[in-house]
């Protein structure tokens, strides 16, 4: 089994209620992505419960969350095994995510409420603070709120649920790509462009800006794969 390194769980922004299982899941995400736990490796439930000083219940909840994001596979009577998506699968998932969110933005341009726009602006202000502090985790959790509003303001509950489902699948990789040099500032500018298009009611521009924000192409893809490379070696 890979060497376990105790890693402090990411700090969430003030106001978040962090379950113990969520903290464990986030720590395990990092250990899987950085290659501490290799693809195909079995996660020892007893050992991990001891390392985290928890009962098996929060650990099993963490495994369930990791299974949703596809980083582990739970096989009955055999255990929990690490599963890393390949580069082609990652690109395909981000392509679909970009199109789904672009559809949300296109619909939201005509449906978004003034209150939701003000909330998105407030989130962007907190994101800017996180950028200035180089607080990647703080930025990520505000970013989660930003996208949740976009999904909701599409006014299409089925589209919202599909976005939420794929978003959960891509969570560790969306978080990881924010750690690339310069990505926080770039993401911040993209947020502002999305809000400006929504405020003007420009559906096509809102969709285009959102698609650009979510899609992992070119330099963003190279940074993401470079970050994942240790796990594949």
Secondary structure, DSSP 8 states (H G I E B T S, - for coil): -------------TT----HHHHHHHHHHHHHHTTSS-TT-EE-HHHHHHHHT--HHHHHHHHHHHHHTTSEEEETTTEEEE----HHHHHHHHHHHHHHHHHHHHHHHHH--HHHHHHHHHHHHHHHHHHHHT-HHHHHHHHHHHHHHHHHHT--HHHHHHHHHHHHHHHHHHHHHTTSTTHHHHHHHHHHHHHHHHHHT-HHHHHHHHHHHH---HHHHHHHHHHHHHHH-
